[in-house]
Amino acid sequence: MNSDVALQLSSQLFWNALLISAPVLGLTLLVGLVVSVLQVVTQVQDMSLTFIPKIVSAIIALTVFGPWMLRTLLTYASDLISNIPNYF
């Protein structure tokens, strides 16, 4: 395996990791931002108020996007395994 192939595989790995984690992280970020703005407006500074909505949004995101995330990961893994002879 030469360095070009290793760089390409690393690039694909990081791109897929970013793509798979984006829905959960993005939704949790948006919910955290909305809750923080509501806390500033209402002047309520309770730590559990920020934690619980983020956990609920992460669970919802995993439920909604979970099949797509798994399909994307399985596609990447099967492509990687099927191309093993081409790497050497």
N, C-alpha and C positions, 0 to 999 in steps of 0.2 A: 504494500500500500504506500503510495507516494504522498507527499504533503498536500498536493492539490485535492486529492480524494478525501483526506482527513479533514481539510478545511471545509470542503463542501458538506461532508457529513455533520461536522460541528455546526455549521451555519443552519442546516436543515433542522438539527436537533433544537437549537435555540429558538428558531422561528416557530417550530411546532409547540415548544413549551410556552412561548409567549401567546400563541394563538389559542392554546387550550386553557390557559389560566386567565385570559382577558375577560370573558364574561363574568366570572365570579368576582374578580378583582374590580372590574369596572362598576358593577352593580353595587358592590359593597362600598366603593368610594363615593358613588352618588348618594347612597343612603346616609353615609356618614356626614357628607357635606350638608345635606338637607337637615339632618338632626342637629348639626352644629349651628346652622343658621337659626333654627327654631330655638335652640338654647340661648343664643345671643339675644334674640328678640324678646323672649320671655324671661330672661335672666334666671333660668333654672340651671344649676350646675351640679346635676346628679350624674355620677359616672355610669351607673347602670342604665341610664337613659340612652347613652350612646352605644353601649355594648350589645344590648338585646336586639335592637333593630338591625344591626350589622350581622349578627348571627342568623337571624330570621331571613334576611335577604340572601345570605350565602347559601342557606339551605334551599331556599326557593330557586336560586340560580342553579345550584347543583341538580335539583329536580328537573328543571326545565331544560337546561343545556347539557345535562349528564349524558344522554344518549349520543348527542352530537360530539361531545368531547371524547367519549369512548370510541366512537367510530373513527374520528380523526387519529387518535392514538393507535388504534389497530391497523389503520391504513398505513401509517408511517412505519409501524413495526413490521408488517408483512412485506412492505417494499424493501425495507432494510434487510430482512432475512432472505428474501428471494434474490437480492442482488449481491449476496456474499461472494459468489464465485467471481463477479466482476471486479471486486475490490482487490483481489490478489493476483 
